[in-house]
């Protein structure tokens, strides 16, 4: 279990993944109201979800729509690098 201090990094990681998802599925983005505050949630991670909700409510502007996006499945992180070159300097 992550301590609450690690939630900022975790949130940054899933926001990057969400951005990639939106680039590949622009029709999903069309469902999100203009100027909405998007709050990422992770299925079965109640501690993170509560932190994200609390953080969002503090950051939301008056009358700003809030949209909760729940990640229900996340593939393992994999590198996209196919080849590397190593150069040693002595």
N, C-alpha and C positions, 0 to 999 in steps of 0.2 A: 504494500500500500504506500502511495506517495504521501509525503507530508504536504501540507497546504502550500509551503514555499515552492514546491515543485510544480504547482498547478499552472503558473504563468508559462513555464517552458512547455508543458504539455498542451496548453491552450494554443500557443504559437505553432506547435507542430500540427495540430489538427486544423487550424485555420489555413495553413499552407496546403494541406491535403484538400480542404474544402475549396480553396481557390483553384486547384488543379481540376477538381471534379466539375466546378462551374465552367471552366474553359472547355471541358469535354461534353458537358450537358447544359448548354445555355438555356434550354427550356425550363430547367429547375430554377434558375435565377429569375426568370420572368414571374415566378409566383411570389417573390419577395417584394413587399411594398417599397417604394422609393423612400430613401432616408431611414429605413428600418435599422434597428440595432440587432444584429444577428448574434445569438448566443449559442455557442456550441455545447452539445450535451453528448454523453457517451452512454450507450445502453449498459446497464448494470454497474455503473460507477457513480453511486449516489453522492459520495463525498465530493468528487470533482463537480458533479452537476450542481450541487448546492452552492459551492464556491462560485461557479460561473454565473448562476442566477443572482447571487448577492452582489457580485462585482458589477454585473450588467445594470442592476437596478440603481446602483450608486452612480453609474456613468450615463445613464439615459437622460436625455433632455425631456423637458415637459412636453407631453403629448406625442412623443416619439414612439412609433410602433416598435414592438419588441417581437422578434421571431425566434423561436427555439428550433434548432436543427439538431436532430439526434442521429448520431452515427450508430447504425445497428450492426455493421460489419466492417472491419478494417483489416486489410491484408497486411502481412508482415512487411516491414520496410526492407527494400532491396535497393542496391546500388544500380544505377543505370550505366555505369562505366563498363565498357566491354574490353578495353585494353589499356594497359598502363606501361609507362616507360620509367625506369628508375635510373637516375644518374648520381653517382657517388662523387663527392668532392672531398679531397683529403687535405 
